[in-house]
Amino acid sequence: MPDTETPVPPAHETALAFEGLSVGYGDRTILKDIDMQVGRGEVVAVMGGSGSGKTTLLRAAVGQLAPQRGTVRALGRDLAGLADAELFKVRQQMGVLFQQGALFTDLDVFENVAFPLREHTRRPEAEILDIVLGKLQAVGLKAAAYLRTSEISGGMARRVALARAVVLDPELILYDEPFAGLDPISLGVTAQLIRHMADTLGCASVLITHDVQESFAIADRVYLLGRGSLVAAGTPAELSASTDPFVRQFLRGEPDGPVAFHYPETPAYQAWLDRQRRARP
Ligand SMILES: Nc1ncnc2c1ncn2[C@@H]1O[C@H](COP(=O)(O)OP(=O)(O)OP(=O)(O)O)[C@@H](O)[C@H]1O
């Protein structure tokens, strides 16, 4: 059956929920006791310093990393219980915009955005043309459809990647550092686009970022990671008014305070150092 005839299921009110989540690598726990919810149409920013576990949380959200404890529910499904084929289906309803939003360099702008449609649906070419031009229009690049990726700027490439991330009308979009390396204008434009996508498509959006100004301008709620857990959660206004030293240090970008500059010395580091010293008597 062509997928145009597939009835569209109602969108989930809560697109993503972490409950008592602990995640990490091997027996090392990076984050513990994480409770977080992202509703339909909401933009939620997940912030935290370098190495605080933002990407780790993103991996848990897409089912790439299994919880050590607690649950990850995405689009109504507990990801831990899913077979590969089911997980694949859930992921199809998620748009993920990776850090560099890498485009396929051998395809033009149009074909880059059309790619997920060709991979996951069997829509006729005329429909693909309409959908792709519609998404490119949403990011202001309809007339750039014919350009090669070598002919567009970095900021434009990011917008093309955004159009590609939403081309299947995902219920949930995860953005990994969408502002990294953008000039101030492209940065503002990208932030407004993310808000616009959430408002017009009704998709739940999670923004992994350390850019305070841009994310506070568009987020409904902000979660701040630190010290291996959730340090604060609330609206941008609530976090801005917080007197918590950790929150204040992060928001003001102060070098000194409760946020440690140094990567923690772990037993694994000590063992490595001992080996190095033994090898250099
Ligand atoms: N594949 C991995 N195996 C083992 N440890 C990892 C792995 N990936 C990340 N880590 C560790 O997990 C911790 C959190 O890393 P993560 O990449 O989630 O941080 P982040 O907040 O996204 O950082 P940044 O803002 O610098 O990208 C770090 O201490 C890192 O060394």
The ligand as an SDF file (V2000), in Angstrom:
LIG
                    3D

 31 33  0  0  0  0  0  0  0  0999 V2000
   31.9360    6.4070   23.7660 N   0  0  0  0  0  0  0  0  0  0  0  0
   32.3510    6.7690   24.9950 C   0  0  0  0  0  0  0  0  0  0  0  0
   32.9550    5.8810   25.8220 N   0  0  0  0  0  0  0  0  0  0  0  0
   33.3410    6.2220   27.0710 C   0  0  0  0  0  0  0  0  0  0  0  0
   33.1670    7.4560   27.6070 N   0  0  0  0  0  0  0  0  0  0  0  0
   32.5670    8.3830   26.8360 C   0  0  0  0  0  0  0  0  0  0  0  0
   32.1400    8.0910   25.4940 C   0  0  0  0  0  0  0  0  0  0  0  0
   31.5900    9.2140   24.9720 N   0  0  0  0  0  0  0  0  0  0  0  0
   31.6770   10.1630   25.9360 C   0  0  0  0  0  0  0  0  0  0  0  0
   32.2550    9.6640   27.0610 N   0  0  0  0  0  0  0  0  0  0  0  0
   32.4830   10.3920   28.3300 C   0  0  0  0  0  0  0  0  0  0  0  0
   31.2170   10.8420   28.8070 O   0  0  0  0  0  0  0  0  0  0  0  0
   31.3420   12.1200   29.3960 C   0  0  0  0  0  0  0  0  0  0  0  0
   30.2780   13.0360   28.8000 C   0  0  0  0  0  0  0  0  0  0  0  0
   30.5610   13.2180   27.4180 O   0  0  0  0  0  0  0  0  0  0  0  0
   29.5030   13.8970   26.4280 P   0  0  0  0  0  0  0  0  0  0  0  0
   30.0790   13.8160   25.0600 O   0  0  0  0  0  0  0  0  0  0  0  0
   28.1640   13.3350   26.6640 O   0  0  0  0  0  0  0  0  0  0  0  0
   29.5620   15.3940   26.9710 O   0  0  0  0  0  0  0  0  0  0  0  0
   28.9620   16.7320   26.3270 P   0  0  0  0  0  0  0  0  0  0  0  0
   28.2280   17.4320   27.4140 O   0  0  0  0  0  0  0  0  0  0  0  0
   28.2080   16.4090   25.0840 O   0  0  0  0  0  0  0  0  0  0  0  0
   30.3070   17.5110   25.9880 O   0  0  0  0  0  0  0  0  0  0  0  0
   30.6600   18.6080   24.8450 P   0  0  0  0  0  0  0  0  0  0  0  0
   29.8170   19.8240   25.1400 O   0  0  0  0  0  0  0  0  0  0  0  0
   32.1190   18.8530   25.0890 O   0  0  0  0  0  0  0  0  0  0  0  0
   30.3660   17.9660   23.5070 O   0  0  0  0  0  0  0  0  0  0  0  0
   32.7720   12.5860   29.1670 C   0  0  0  0  0  0  0  0  0  0  0  0
   33.4650   12.4100   30.3940 O   0  0  0  0  0  0  0  0  0  0  0  0
   33.3020   11.6570   28.1150 C   0  0  0  0  0  0  0  0  0  0  0  0
   34.6770   11.3830   28.3210 O   0  0  0  0  0  0  0  0  0  0  0  0
  1  2  1  0
  2  3  1  0
  2  7  2  0
  3  4  2  0
  4  5  1  0
  5  6  2  0
  6  7  1  0
  6 10  1  0
  7  8  1  0
  8  9  2  0
  9 10  1  0
 10 11  1  0
 11 12  1  0
 11 30  1  0
 12 13  1  0
 13 14  1  0
 13 28  1  0
 14 15  1  0
 15 16  1  0
 16 17  2  0
 16 18  1  0
 16 19  1  0
 19 20  1  0
 20 21  2  0
 20 22  1  0
 20 23  1  0
 23 24  1  0
 24 25  2  0
 24 26  1  0
 24 27  1  0
 28 29  1  0
 28 30  1  0
 30 31  1  0
M  END
$$$$
